[in-house]
Amino acid sequence: MNTVTRAVNWRAVGFFVLISFGLAYALDAVLLSTLGLAHPLAIVPISLRMFTPLIATVIVCRFITFEKWTGAVGLGRESFANGQWKKIVSSVFIGFVLVVGVIAASIALAIAAGWLNPDWEMTQTRAPLIEAGADISPTVLIVMTVIQAFIAGITINALVAFGEEAGWRGWLQNALEPLGRLSQVLLIGVIWGLWHAPLIAAGYNFSDQIPGAVAVLLFTAFCIAFGAVLSWLSLRSKSVLPAAIGHAFFNALAGFPAMLVATGDTWDRVLAAPMGVPGIAIFAVVAVVLFLSSRGVKQKV
């Protein structure tokens, strides 16, 4: 997108938030009043709600801002011109390394702090495989999990995550550019976190381990920290695609610590999960390092 001097179009931002929140909250109301989060089919409305930011961008671009949609969400020609696709590809791999690294570091932090007592034999995880006659070693299982996460991250998970990222690191990031980088990242993170609020308050991600209001605050902090990393990826590549795929990688690997939980133990999702305290702290540090390292470099989605 071209660099221009402009003010934030708060009317457009307001409509974007209203539409994306309204559609998502409506789906949440239907889910929570009928199936509930524990139902196997709950994944359907949860997946559908991920496309509500994308829908909001289409409506806002068509009726409010009259922008060309592809350019507004970070898929314009400039994202792929003059070999820029190489930056996109490299940013995707950087995103994968960052996600894997942060999740590994968050597990290490949780173990060091005594928040996770790991079962390196993965007894609970491997039990169904052994019963089925497939006794896979823990090392092979970890490698397979990472490979599967990468494949899912660049395929089906990426498609679903794009439904969100077209809005967050696509349209909204560009719309809030005049605020400056820090305010832009913080506001997008807060909006992203509150967009999840009904499901998080109902027990999604943190189960019932903490009160709903606290869970929403904690997850919003995660959205700010992780969202900052995704913003850096999109700024570096001048495309929303690395952010969408990075988001997809995280979704594919976020449950990995559960594989290390010993039989009889409970996975502490607040202190031993990538979206909990360890992940928030490490993603925040990584984001600060990334932005400081690129200070002075002219980047724009």
Secondary structure, 3 states (H helix, E strand, C coil): CCCCCCCCCHHHHHHHHHHHHHHHHHHHHHHHHCCCCCCHHHHHHHHHHCCHHHHHHHHHHHHHHCCCHHHHCCCCHHHCHHHHHHHHHHHHHHHHHHHHHHHHHHHHHHHHCCCCCECCCCHHHHHHHHHCCCCCCHHHHHHHHHHHHHHHHCCHHHHHHHHHHHHHHHHHHHHCHHHCHHHHHHHHHHHHHHHCHHHHHCCCCCCCCCCHHHHHHHHHHHHHHHHHHHHHHHHHHCCCHHHHHHHHHHHHHCCHHHHHECCCCCCCCCCCCCCCHHHHHHHHHHHHHHHHHCCCCCCCC
